[in-house]
Amino acid sequence: MDNVLVLIASPHYPGLAPDIITKAQSLLPDAGSSRNLSSHATEIAFSGNQSGLEDALRDSLAGAQIDFAIVPATNRVKKILIADMDSTMIGQECIDELGKRAGLGEKIAAITTRAMRGELDFEGAVRERVGLMAGLAETEIQSVIDHDLTYTPGGRTLVQSMRANGAFTSLVSGGFTQFTAHVAGVCGFHENRANELIIENAALTGKVGEPILGQQAKVEALQEYCARLGADPADVIAVGDGANDLGMLSVAGMGVALHAKPAVREAAQIRIDHSGLDALLYLQGYSKDQFIS
């Protein structure tokens, strides 16, 4: 069998109903038997022509909070995880939270939204938003960390389970090191990379360290990790939600758009719209009893 269809039900569902699995199986050319990864995830191996299959599956699952992905049967367990931070590993855009504290919440959030949709130059949008917050007290960074950050369900489980299986993990963000260092520590990433807010006299200067880490820098980080670890981009699983993630999602062996902006969702190899980050373990063939919380 050349390929695997993975079905993942929303955690809000009681599970994957047998009739849904049977219906999906009937759409697959030369389908094998199904294997339950958990009560909420099933995989079905198959071979044959995939033409029109994704559309047929999407029509079949319309209205159900069920994600699906078609992945190659070989090289499923990845050696490297690269994850975006804002709106991926955490539920917030940290720059927007700082903007609220500067009294510019709506203005900064509007720029963020357009940048993440790919409507604005990412690097220019970073400079503009940081410039607006010149003079904001440095203590507001810790206040955001202490009071505003929420973690996407399954994130720590994803990182810890892959680490336990020998994978290298890195948080690579277009956000700021002051936040990625904390989030990476909580989730257990080996490394983190991001932009640096320049601080002087205990306040933001309105400047950000150059060069700015944007879309191309994320691709270069992926390539650097592969070279360092003797791996290939096919050995990488990458996850993100915004336009600046598209490069790394297209280069990685598995590129996953998680609860992503529309343009990103349409362009990515794999989209997860209903489940948490632990869905990325199911994509690789991990069963629930292999998860490390």
C-alpha positions as a Markdown table, in Angstrom:
| # | Residue | x | y | z |
|---|---|---|---|---|
| 1 | Met | 0.0 | 0.0 | 0.0 |
| 2 | Asp | 1.5 | 3.3 | -1.1 |
| 3 | Asn | -0.6 | 5.8 | 0.9 |
| 4 | Val | -2.5 | 6.2 | 4.2 |
| 5 | Leu | -5.7 | 8.1 | 4.8 |
| 6 | Val | -5.8 | 9.5 | 8.4 |
| 7 | Leu | -9.1 | 10.6 | 9.8 |
| 8 | Ile | -9.1 | 12.7 | 13.0 |
| 9 | Ala | -12.3 | 13.7 | 14.8 |
| 10 | Ser | -12.6 | 16.9 | 16.8 |
| 11 | Pro | -12.1 | 16.3 | 20.5 |
| 12 | His | -15.6 | 17.7 | 20.9 |
| 13 | Tyr | -16.9 | 14.6 | 19.1 |
| 14 | Pro | -17.5 | 11.4 | 21.1 |
| 15 | Gly | -15.3 | 9.6 | 18.6 |
| 16 | Leu | -15.2 | 8.4 | 15.0 |
| 17 | Ala | -18.4 | 6.6 | 14.1 |
| 18 | Pro | -17.9 | 3.3 | 12.2 |
| 19 | Asp | -20.2 | 4.4 | 9.4 |
| 20 | Ile | -17.8 | 7.4 | 8.7 |
| 21 | Ile | -14.8 | 5.1 | 8.5 |
| 22 | Thr | -16.7 | 2.7 | 6.2 |
| 23 | Lys | -17.8 | 5.5 | 4.0 |
| 24 | Ala | -14.3 | 6.9 | 3.7 |
| 25 | Gln | -13.0 | 3.4 | 3.0 |
| 26 | Ser | -15.4 | 3.0 | 0.1 |
| 27 | Leu | -14.0 | 6.0 | -1.6 |
| 28 | Leu | -10.4 | 4.7 | -1.6 |
| 29 | Pro | -9.0 | 2.8 | -4.5 |
| 30 | Asp | -7.7 | -0.6 | -3.4 |
| 31 | Ala | -8.3 | 0.1 | 0.3 |
| 32 | Gly | -6.8 | -2.0 | 3.0 |
| 33 | Ser | -8.2 | -2.5 | 6.5 |
| 34 | Ser | -8.5 | 0.3 | 9.0 |
| 35 | Arg | -6.4 | 0.7 | 12.1 |
| 36 | Asn | -7.6 | 2.7 | 15.1 |
| 37 | Leu | -5.0 | 5.0 | 16.5 |
| 38 | Ser | -7.4 | 6.1 | 19.2 |
| 39 | Ser | -11.2 | 6.6 | 19.6 |
| 40 | His | -10.8 | 9.8 | 17.7 |
| 41 | Ala | -8.3 | 8.8 | 15.0 |
| 42 | Thr | -8.2 | 6.0 | 12.4 |
| 43 | Glu | -5.9 | 5.3 | 9.5 |
| 44 | Ile | -6.6 | 3.3 | 6.3 |
| 45 | Ala | -3.8 | 2.2 | 3.9 |
| 46 | Phe | -4.6 | 2.2 | 0.2 |
| 47 | Ser | -3.0 | 2.2 | -3.3 |
| 48 | Gly | -4.1 | 3.6 | -6.6 |
| 49 | Asn | -5.0 | 6.8 | -8.3 |
| 50 | Gln | -5.7 | 9.8 | -6.0 |
| 51 | Ser | -7.2 | 12.0 | -8.7 |
| 52 | Gly | -10.3 | 13.7 | -7.2 |
| 53 | Leu | -10.0 | 11.8 | -3.9 |
| 54 | Glu | -9.5 | 14.8 | -1.7 |
| 55 | Asp | -12.6 | 16.5 | -3.1 |
| 56 | Ala | -14.6 | 13.3 | -2.7 |
| 57 | Leu | -13.5 | 12.9 | 0.9 |
| 58 | Arg | -14.2 | 16.6 | 1.7 |
| 59 | Asp | -17.7 | 16.2 | 0.3 |
| 60 | Ser | -18.3 | 13.0 | 2.2 |
| 61 | Leu | -17.2 | 14.7 | 5.5 |
| 62 | Ala | -19.0 | 18.0 | 4.9 |
| 63 | Gly | -20.6 | 19.3 | 8.1 |
| 64 | Ala | -18.6 | 16.9 | 10.3 |
| 65 | Gln | -15.8 | 18.2 | 12.5 |
| 66 | Ile | -13.4 | 15.7 | 11.1 |
| 67 | Asp | -10.0 | 16.4 | 9.7 |
| 68 | Phe | -8.3 | 14.1 | 7.1 |
| 69 | Ala | -5.0 | 13.8 | 5.4 |
| 70 | Ile | -3.5 | 11.6 | 2.8 |
| 71 | Val | 0.2 | 10.8 | 3.6 |
| 72 | Pro | 2.8 | 8.5 | 2.0 |
| 73 | Ala | 3.0 | 5.1 | 3.7 |
| 74 | Thr | 6.8 | 5.4 | 3.9 |
| 75 | Asn | 8.9 | 7.8 | 6.0 |
| 76 | Arg | 5.9 | 8.9 | 8.1 |
| 77 | Val | 7.7 | 9.3 | 11.5 |
| 78 | Lys | 9.6 | 12.5 | 11.2 |
| 79 | Lys | 13.0 | 13.3 | 12.6 |
| 80 | Ile | 12.5 | 17.1 | 12.9 |
| 81 | Leu | 9.6 | 19.2 | 14.1 |
| 82 | Ile | 9.5 | 23.0 | 13.3 |
| 83 | Ala | 6.6 | 24.9 | 14.7 |
| 84 | Asp | 5.4 | 28.5 | 14.5 |
| 85 | Met | 4.5 | 30.1 | 17.9 |
| 86 | Asp | 1.8 | 32.8 | 17.6 |
| 87 | Ser | -1.7 | 31.3 | 16.9 |
| 88 | Thr | 0.0 | 27.9 | 16.5 |
| 89 | Met | 1.6 | 26.7 | 19.7 |
| 90 | Ile | -0.2 | 29.4 | 21.6 |
| 91 | Gly | -3.6 | 31.0 | 21.1 |
| 92 | Gln | -2.4 | 34.6 | 20.9 |
| 93 | Glu | -0.4 | 36.9 | 18.7 |
| 94 | Cys | 2.0 | 38.3 | 21.3 |
| 95 | Ile | 2.5 | 41.6 | 19.4 |
| 96 | Asp | -1.2 | 42.2 | 19.6 |
| 97 | Glu | -1.2 | 41.6 | 23.3 |
| 98 | Leu | 1.6 | 44.2 | 23.7 |
| 99 | Gly | -0.4 | 46.5 | 21.5 |
| 100 | Lys | -3.3 | 46.4 | 23.9 |
| 101 | Arg | -1.1 | 47.5 | 26.7 |
| 102 | Ala | 0.2 | 50.3 | 24.6 |
| 103 | Gly | -3.4 | 51.5 | 23.9 |
| 104 | Leu | -3.1 | 50.5 | 20.3 |
| 105 | Gly | -4.8 | 47.1 | 20.3 |
| 106 | Glu | -7.1 | 47.5 | 17.3 |
| 107 | Lys | -4.6 | 49.3 | 15.1 |
| 108 | Ile | -1.8 | 46.7 | 15.7 |
| 109 | Ala | -4.2 | 43.8 | 15.5 |
| 110 | Ala | -5.5 | 45.0 | 12.1 |
| 111 | Ile | -1.9 | 45.1 | 10.7 |
| 112 | Thr | -1.2 | 41.7 | 12.1 |
| 113 | Thr | -4.3 | 40.2 | 10.5 |
| 114 | Arg | -3.3 | 41.6 | 7.1 |
| 115 | Ala | 0.3 | 40.4 | 7.4 |
| 116 | Met | -0.8 | 36.9 | 8.4 |
| 117 | Arg | -3.1 | 36.8 | 5.4 |
| 118 | Gly | -0.2 | 37.7 | 3.1 |
| 119 | Glu | -1.7 | 41.1 | 2.3 |
| 120 | Leu | 1.3 | 43.1 | 3.6 |
| 121 | Asp | 5.1 | 42.7 | 3.5 |
| 122 | Phe | 5.8 | 40.7 | 6.7 |
| 123 | Glu | 9.1 | 42.4 | 7.6 |
| 124 | Gly | 7.7 | 45.9 | 7.0 |
| 125 | Ala | 4.7 | 45.0 | 9.2 |
| 126 | Val | 6.9 | 43.9 | 12.0 |
| 127 | Arg | 8.9 | 47.2 | 11.9 |
| 128 | Glu | 5.7 | 49.3 | 11.8 |
| 129 | Arg | 4.0 | 47.6 | 14.7 |
| 130 | Val | 7.1 | 47.6 | 16.9 |
| 131 | Gly | 7.7 | 51.3 | 16.0 |
| 132 | Leu | 4.2 | 52.2 | 17.3 |
| 133 | Met | 5.0 | 50.8 | 20.7 |
| 134 | Ala | 8.2 | 52.8 | 21.4 |
| 135 | Gly | 8.3 | 53.7 | 25.1 |
| 136 | Leu | 6.2 | 50.7 | 26.3 |
| 137 | Ala | 7.5 | 49.4 | 29.6 |
| 138 | Glu | 9.6 | 46.2 | 29.4 |
| 139 | Thr | 7.6 | 44.8 | 32.3 |
| 140 | Glu | 4.6 | 44.5 | 30.0 |
| 141 | Ile | 6.3 | 41.6 | 28.2 |
| 142 | Gln | 6.3 | 39.6 | 31.4 |
| 143 | Ser | 2.7 | 40.7 | 32.1 |
| 144 | Val | 1.6 | 39.2 | 28.8 |
| 145 | Ile | 3.4 | 35.9 | 29.6 |
| 146 | Asp | 1.9 | 35.7 | 33.1 |
| 147 | His | -1.7 | 36.7 | 32.2 |
| 148 | Asp | -2.5 | 36.3 | 28.6 |
| 149 | Leu | -0.8 | 33.2 | 27.1 |
| 150 | Thr | -2.9 | 30.1 | 26.5 |
| 151 | Tyr | -1.4 | 26.9 | 25.0 |
| 152 | Thr | -3.0 | 25.1 | 22.0 |
| 153 | Pro | -4.2 | 21.7 | 23.1 |
| 154 | Gly | -1.8 | 18.9 | 22.3 |
| 155 | Gly | 1.2 | 21.1 | 21.9 |
| 156 | Arg | 3.3 | 19.9 | 24.7 |
| 157 | Thr | 2.2 | 16.3 | 24.0 |
| 158 | Leu | 3.4 | 16.7 | 20.4 |
| 159 | Val | 6.8 | 18.0 | 21.4 |
| 160 | Gln | 7.4 | 15.6 | 24.2 |
| 161 | Ser | 6.3 | 12.5 | 22.2 |
| 162 | Met | 8.5 | 13.4 | 19.2 |
| 163 | Arg | 11.5 | 14.1 | 21.5 |
| 164 | Ala | 10.9 | 10.7 | 23.2 |
| 165 | Asn | 11.1 | 9.1 | 19.8 |
| 166 | Gly | 14.4 | 10.8 | 19.0 |
| 167 | Ala | 13.2 | 13.8 | 17.0 |
| 168 | Phe | 14.7 | 17.3 | 17.1 |
| 169 | Thr | 12.3 | 20.1 | 17.9 |
| 170 | Ser | 12.5 | 23.8 | 17.3 |
| 171 | Leu | 10.1 | 26.8 | 17.8 |
| 172 | Val | 10.8 | 29.2 | 14.9 |
| 173 | Ser | 8.7 | 32.3 | 15.1 |
| 174 | Gly | 8.3 | 35.7 | 13.4 |
| 175 | Gly | 7.5 | 36.9 | 16.9 |
| 176 | Phe | 10.0 | 37.8 | 19.6 |
| 177 | Thr | 12.7 | 35.9 | 21.6 |
| 178 | Gln | 11.3 | 37.3 | 24.8 |
| 179 | Phe | 8.2 | 35.1 | 24.3 |
| 180 | Thr | 9.7 | 32.1 | 22.4 |
| 181 | Ala | 12.2 | 31.4 | 25.1 |
| 182 | His | 9.3 | 31.0 | 27.6 |
| 183 | Val | 7.0 | 29.0 | 25.3 |
| 184 | Ala | 9.8 | 26.7 | 24.2 |
| 185 | Gly | 10.6 | 26.1 | 27.9 |
| 186 | Val | 7.0 | 25.2 | 28.7 |
| 187 | Cys | 6.6 | 22.9 | 25.8 |
| 188 | Gly | 10.1 | 21.4 | 25.9 |
| 189 | Phe | 11.5 | 22.4 | 22.5 |
| 190 | His | 15.3 | 21.9 | 22.0 |
| 191 | Glu | 15.7 | 25.3 | 20.5 |
| 192 | Asn | 13.9 | 28.5 | 19.6 |
| 193 | Arg | 14.4 | 31.3 | 17.1 |
| 194 | Ala | 12.6 | 34.6 | 16.7 |
| 195 | Asn | 13.1 | 38.4 | 16.4 |
| 196 | Glu | 14.4 | 40.5 | 19.2 |
| 197 | Leu | 12.7 | 43.5 | 20.7 |
| 198 | Ile | 15.3 | 46.1 | 21.4 |
| 199 | Ile | 15.1 | 47.3 | 25.0 |
| 200 | Glu | 16.8 | 50.4 | 26.5 |
| 201 | Asn | 16.2 | 52.0 | 29.9 |
| 202 | Ala | 13.6 | 49.3 | 30.7 |
| 203 | Ala | 11.4 | 50.2 | 27.7 |
| 204 | Leu | 10.8 | 49.2 | 24.1 |
| 205 | Thr | 12.8 | 51.5 | 21.8 |
| 206 | Gly | 10.5 | 50.8 | 18.8 |
| 207 | Lys | 13.3 | 48.9 | 17.1 |
| 208 | Val | 13.6 | 45.3 | 16.3 |
| 209 | Gly | 16.8 | 43.4 | 15.7 |
| 210 | Glu | 17.9 | 43.0 | 12.1 |
| 211 | Pro | 17.6 | 41.0 | 9.9 |
| 212 | Ile | 14.0 | 40.2 | 10.7 |
| 213 | Leu | 13.1 | 36.5 | 10.8 |
| 214 | Gly | 10.3 | 36.1 | 8.2 |
| 215 | Gln | 9.2 | 33.6 | 5.7 |
| 216 | Gln | 12.6 | 33.0 | 4.0 |
| 217 | Ala | 14.4 | 32.7 | 7.4 |
| 218 | Lys | 12.0 | 30.0 | 8.4 |
| 219 | Val | 12.9 | 28.0 | 5.3 |
| 220 | Glu | 16.6 | 28.6 | 6.0 |
| 221 | Ala | 16.2 | 27.4 | 9.6 |
| 222 | Leu | 14.7 | 24.2 | 8.2 |
| 223 | Gln | 17.5 | 23.7 | 5.8 |
| 224 | Glu | 20.1 | 24.4 | 8.5 |
| 225 | Tyr | 18.6 | 21.9 | 10.8 |
| 226 | Cys | 18.6 | 19.2 | 8.1 |
| 227 | Ala | 22.3 | 19.9 | 7.3 |
| 228 | Arg | 23.2 | 19.8 | 11.0 |
| 229 | Leu | 21.4 | 16.6 | 11.7 |
| 230 | Gly | 22.1 | 14.8 | 8.4 |
| 231 | Ala | 18.4 | 14.8 | 7.5 |
| 232 | Asp | 16.4 | 15.7 | 4.4 |
| 233 | Pro | 13.5 | 18.1 | 4.2 |
| 234 | Ala | 11.3 | 14.9 | 3.7 |
| 235 | Asp | 12.2 | 14.1 | 7.3 |
| 236 | Val | 10.6 | 17.3 | 8.6 |
| 237 | Ile | 7.1 | 18.0 | 9.8 |
| 238 | Ala | 6.3 | 21.8 | 10.0 |
| 239 | Val | 3.3 | 23.5 | 11.4 |
| 240 | Gly | 2.0 | 27.1 | 11.2 |
| 241 | Asp | -1.0 | 29.3 | 10.5 |
| 242 | Gly | 0.2 | 32.4 | 8.7 |
| 243 | Ala | 1.5 | 33.5 | 5.3 |
| 244 | Asn | 5.0 | 33.7 | 6.7 |
| 245 | Asp | 4.8 | 29.9 | 7.3 |
| 246 | Leu | 4.0 | 29.0 | 3.7 |
| 247 | Gly | 7.7 | 28.6 | 2.7 |
| 248 | Met | 8.6 | 26.1 | 5.4 |
| 249 | Leu | 5.2 | 24.3 | 5.0 |
| 250 | Ser | 5.9 | 23.7 | 1.3 |
| 251 | Val | 9.5 | 22.5 | 1.8 |
| 252 | Ala | 8.8 | 20.1 | 4.7 |
| 253 | Gly | 7.9 | 16.5 | 4.1 |
| 254 | Met | 4.7 | 17.2 | 6.0 |
| 255 | Gly | 3.5 | 20.8 | 6.0 |
| 256 | Val | 0.5 | 21.3 | 8.3 |
| 257 | Ala | -1.7 | 24.4 | 8.3 |
| 258 | Leu | -3.3 | 24.5 | 11.8 |
| 259 | His | -6.5 | 26.5 | 12.2 |
| 260 | Ala | -4.9 | 28.6 | 9.5 |
| 261 | Lys | -5.7 | 31.8 | 7.5 |
| 262 | Pro | -7.7 | 31.0 | 4.4 |
| 263 | Ala | -4.9 | 31.4 | 1.9 |
| 264 | Val | -2.6 | 29.3 | 4.0 |
| 265 | Arg | -5.2 | 26.6 | 4.5 |
| 266 | Glu | -5.7 | 26.3 | 0.7 |
| 267 | Ala | -2.0 | 26.2 | -0.2 |
| 268 | Ala | -0.8 | 23.8 | 2.5 |
| 269 | Gln | -0.2 | 20.1 | 1.9 |
| 270 | Ile | -2.3 | 19.2 | 5.0 |
| 271 | Arg | -4.8 | 21.2 | 6.9 |
| 272 | Ile | -6.1 | 20.6 | 10.4 |
| 273 | Asp | -9.2 | 22.7 | 11.1 |
| 274 | His | -10.9 | 20.9 | 14.0 |
| 275 | Ser | -8.2 | 19.1 | 16.1 |
| 276 | Gly | -5.3 | 20.1 | 18.3 |
| 277 | Leu | -1.6 | 19.8 | 17.8 |
| 278 | Asp | -1.6 | 16.1 | 18.8 |
| 279 | Ala | -3.2 | 15.5 | 15.4 |
| 280 | Leu | 0.4 | 15.8 | 14.0 |
| 281 | Leu | 1.3 | 12.6 | 15.9 |
| 282 | Tyr | -1.6 | 10.7 | 14.3 |
| 283 | Leu | -0.4 | 11.9 | 10.9 |
| 284 | Gln | 2.9 | 10.2 | 11.6 |
| 285 | Gly | 1.3 | 7.0 | 12.7 |
| 286 | Tyr | 1.6 | 7.4 | 16.5 |
| 287 | Ser | -1.2 | 5.7 | 18.4 |
| 288 | Lys | -2.6 | 7.3 | 21.5 |
| 289 | Asp | -0.8 | 4.9 | 23.8 |
| 290 | Gln | 2.5 | 6.3 | 22.5 |
| 291 | Phe | 1.7 | 9.9 | 23.4 |
| 292 | Ile | 3.7 | 11.5 | 26.2 |
| 293 | Ser | 1.7 | 14.2 | 28.0 |
